[in-house]
Each structure stands twice: as structure tokens, then as C-alpha cells.
Amino acid sequence: MKIALLGGTGDIAEGLVLRWSKAGHEIIVGSRSEEKAQTITDEYKEKLASLGIEGQITGMANADAAKAAEVVIISIPPEYAASTIESIKDSFTNQVVVTPVVPMSRHEDKAFMFEPPEHGSCALEIQAALPETARLVSAYHNLPAKELSQVEEDLDYDVVICGDDEEAKAIVTKITEDMPTMRVLDAGPLKLSPMIEAITPLIVNLNVKHKKHFSVKFV
Ligand SMILES: NC(=O)c1ccc[n+]([C@@H]2O[C@H](COP(=O)([O-])OP(=O)(O)OC[C@H]3O[C@@H](n4cnc5c(N)ncnc54)[C@H](OP(=O)(O)O)[C@@H]3O)[C@@H](O)[C@H]2O)c1
């Protein structure tokens, strides 16, 4: 599939780009700067080449990246995700749009806390910014960027998703299972996203306290 990552130059995007390239998907790295997108694209291609993989990756400005893709990942920090979408709203028609966006901040006592926007979750804020024809799925909030970027390691994680469009969730399930050996668990409608988003600050607090890199596995 043609998968674009807006903010595709950042931490969580790297592992997704590398793993989907390895699985044979066509990737578009989006950025506020076309030049930066192309520079980071070259870096991704070099990493893949060192693993003997020829990645099909192109760098573009965010608006062009969204327009060219079938699936669009919003890999942008929470405070800028919805405003970025608003600013390029015309680029969206009926694409599958995926939000991994976690509204999290660190308090003075060093605890990471779930701090959703007025809509109740980043997913609902992003949905309000998108045209009604776009099909939003919440996914990937609980994946750790560092482990994700180590593409030679299979990740035995569960990816909890939610959304209101069954076909869009089936597409996200397929591209997620293309990254071995993740299992997708569909939790239900998009309104459940706050619960999925809120797991991430819990994981980060556990990581800090126990000096580990936890993720999610339901047993
Ligand atoms: N890191 C993780 O482990 C992780 C795990 C799960 C979910 N997430 C979620 O994934 C999203 C991305 O996280 P990340 O750690 O990858 O973030 P990041 O590396 O800090 O930023 C990602 C990209 O966002 C773009 N960006 C930065 N400031 C922006 C602004 N003012 N307006 C528009 N774009 C801007 C930048 O791309 P350009 O400069 O190229 O435009 C940047 O490379 C977040 O919402 C986060 O909650 C992260």
C-alpha cells in the first residue's frame, strides 16, 4: 500500500517506515520541509540498504504526502497534530488516517500524566479537524519508538486499535500484521481512544521507575 507518515522524520515514524519498507510497502515521508523529508528519506534508504533491503521511499511536504497516500499516519506531537491537519485539510479525501498521538505531559514531581484536549482524546480532536470522508483509526500509541526502529527484532506486542469504519480497521490490521509478530486487538469504536492513549503515560512511568522498556501484551 502507499503509506504516508506526516512528521515522518521523527522518532515513532522511523521504525514504522523501516518495517513497512521491509514488508514491501511504498512509503512517503512527510515533513513541514520538503528538503528535510528528502534528507531523512535518504537516511532511511541507507539503513535499509545496510540490511540488504531496497526501500521504495519518497520525501515530500506533508500536504503532498497526505494527498498521494492510501493510508496516512499522523506522527506529530499532540500539540500540533490537529492544527497541522487543519492546515492541509484539502489533501484529505477518503484515506485511512491513523493517529498514534498521545496527549501526555510531565509534572513537576516527574510523573507522566494523561492530559487530553477538550475533545476528550487526541483521536477525537483529530477527527474534528479532518473532513468527514476521511476514515480515522487509533493505533500504535503503546509502541516504543526505540524498539520499533530495531527492524531485525520481531516484536511480540499487542496493538490495540479502535475506530468507526470497519474497512479502515481491517486495512490497519493488515499493515500492522505485516510487521512481525505484532497482534492487533480491535477494541471497538473511536470513542474508546482515550483509554488506549492513557496506557502510554502508565507505560512510561513504569519504564522510568523500573528501568525497563515495557509495551503491551494481553494474556
Ligand atoms: N516516540 C514514541 O515512542 C511514541 C510512541 C507512541 C506514540 N507516539 C506519538 O507519536 C507522535 C510522534 O511522536 P514522536 O516521538 O515521533 O515525535 P517527534 O519525534 O518529537 O516529532 C515528530 C515530527 O513531528 C514534526 N513536528 C515537530 N514540531 C511540529 C510542529 N510544530 N508542527 C508540525 N509538525 C511538527 C517534526 O517533523 P518535521 O520537522 O519534519 O515537520 C518531527 O520530526 C506523538 O503524537 C506521540 O505522542 C510516540
The ligand as a Tripos MOL2 file, in Angstrom:
@<TRIPOS>MOLECULE
LIG
   48    52     1     0     0
SMALL
NO_CHARGES

@<TRIPOS>ATOM
      1 N1          8.1380    8.3070   20.4460 N.am      1 LIG1
      2 C1          7.3860    7.2840   20.8420 C.2       1 LIG1
      3 O1          7.8960    6.2770   21.4170 O.2       1 LIG1
      4 C2          5.8970    7.2790   20.5900 C.ar      1 LIG1
      5 C3          5.1850    6.1040   20.8550 C.ar      1 LIG1
      6 C4          3.8230    6.0680   20.5910 C.ar      1 LIG1
      7 C5          3.1690    7.2020   20.1180 C.ar      1 LIG1
      8 N2          3.8800    8.3420   19.8840 N.ar      1 LIG1
      9 C6          3.1470    9.5220   19.3700 C.3       1 LIG1
     10 O2          3.5770    9.7190   18.0250 O.3       1 LIG1
     11 C7          3.6220   11.1120   17.7380 C.3       1 LIG1
     12 C8          5.0220   11.4390   17.2540 C.3       1 LIG1
     13 O3          5.9280   11.1750   18.3110 O.3       1 LIG1
     14 P1          7.4980   11.2980   18.0830 P.3       1 LIG1
     15 O4          8.1570   10.8820   19.3300 O.co2     1 LIG1
     16 O5          7.8540   10.6510   16.8070 O.co2     1 LIG1
     17 O6          7.6160   12.8990   17.9160 O.3       1 LIG1
     18 P2          8.8630   13.7780   17.4730 P.3       1 LIG1
     19 O7          9.9820   12.9120   17.0040 O.co2     1 LIG1
     20 O8          9.1250   14.7590   18.5610 O.co2     1 LIG1
     21 O9          8.2440   14.6250   16.2540 O.3       1 LIG1
     22 C9          7.8000   14.0000   15.0660 C.3       1 LIG1
     23 C10         7.7920   15.0080   13.9510 C.3       1 LIG1
     24 O10         6.7840   15.9980   14.1670 O.3       1 LIG1
     25 C11         7.0950   17.1360   13.3820 C.3       1 LIG1
     26 N3          6.8300   18.3560   14.1480 N.ar      1 LIG1
     27 C12         7.5170   18.8220   15.2240 C.ar      1 LIG1
     28 N4          7.0070   20.0090   15.6260 N.ar      1 LIG1
     29 C13         5.9800   20.2890   14.7860 C.ar      1 LIG1
     30 C14         5.0880   21.3920   14.6530 C.ar      1 LIG1
     31 N5          5.1450   22.4750   15.4700 N.pl3     1 LIG1
     32 N6          4.1540   21.3510   13.6770 N.ar      1 LIG1
     33 C15         4.0950   20.2950   12.8060 C.ar      1 LIG1
     34 N7          4.9430   19.2390   12.8580 N.ar      1 LIG1
     35 C16         5.8740   19.2390   13.8370 C.ar      1 LIG1
     36 C17         8.6030   17.0450   13.0370 C.3       1 LIG1
     37 O11         8.7140   16.7950   11.6460 O.3       1 LIG1
     38 P3          9.2120   17.9280   10.6020 P.3       1 LIG1
     39 O12        10.1640   18.8300   11.3390 O.co2     1 LIG1
     40 O13         9.9230   17.1070    9.5850 O.co2     1 LIG1
     41 O14         7.9940   18.5960   10.1090 O.co2     1 LIG1
     42 C18         9.0560   15.8380   13.8310 C.3       1 LIG1
     43 O15        10.0990   15.1200   13.2180 O.3       1 LIG1
     44 C19         3.2680   11.8630   19.0250 C.3       1 LIG1
     45 O16         1.9540   12.3020   18.9580 O.3       1 LIG1
     46 C20         3.4440   10.8100   20.1180 C.3       1 LIG1
     47 O17         2.5260   11.0060   21.1810 O.3       1 LIG1
     48 C21         5.2300    8.3930   20.0980 C.ar      1 LIG1
@<TRIPOS>BOND
     1     1     2 1
     2     2     3 2
     3     2     4 1
     4     4     5 ar
     5     4    48 ar
     6     5     6 ar
     7     6     7 ar
     8     7     8 ar
     9     8     9 1
    10     8    48 ar
    11     9    10 1
    12     9    46 1
    13    10    11 1
    14    11    12 1
    15    11    44 1
    16    12    13 1
    17    13    14 1
    18    14    15 2
    19    14    16 1
    20    14    17 1
    21    17    18 1
    22    18    19 2
    23    18    20 1
    24    18    21 1
    25    21    22 1
    26    22    23 1
    27    23    24 1
    28    23    42 1
    29    24    25 1
    30    25    26 1
    31    25    36 1
    32    26    27 ar
    33    26    35 ar
    34    27    28 ar
    35    28    29 ar
    36    29    30 ar
    37    29    35 ar
    38    30    31 1
    39    30    32 ar
    40    32    33 ar
    41    33    34 ar
    42    34    35 ar
    43    36    37 1
    44    36    42 1
    45    37    38 1
    46    38    39 2
    47    38    40 1
    48    38    41 1
    49    42    43 1
    50    44    45 1
    51    44    46 1
    52    46    47 1
@<TRIPOS>SUBSTRUCTURE
     1 LIG1         1 GROUP 0 **** ****
